[in-house]
Amino acid sequence: MSPNISLLSDGKKFMWDGFLCDAKEDAARAGQSYQDNGFQIRIVEEGGKFLVYTRRPVKETAAAVQ
């Protein structure tokens, strides 16, 4: 099994964390840990394993100096 390293969801790019979880509950716990640190997550089932994809939302930036 060779999972995709990235995932597009709702027009946003998520990156796989590199771990395969045997149970959805394990993936959910890992995902919660990421969410607690400010990441957005997606959990995907592939080949009987669960994968956690994450992305850190872009924070607002200051307007460019003109």
Order of alpha helices (4+ residues) and beta strands (2+ residues): beta-beta-alpha-beta-beta
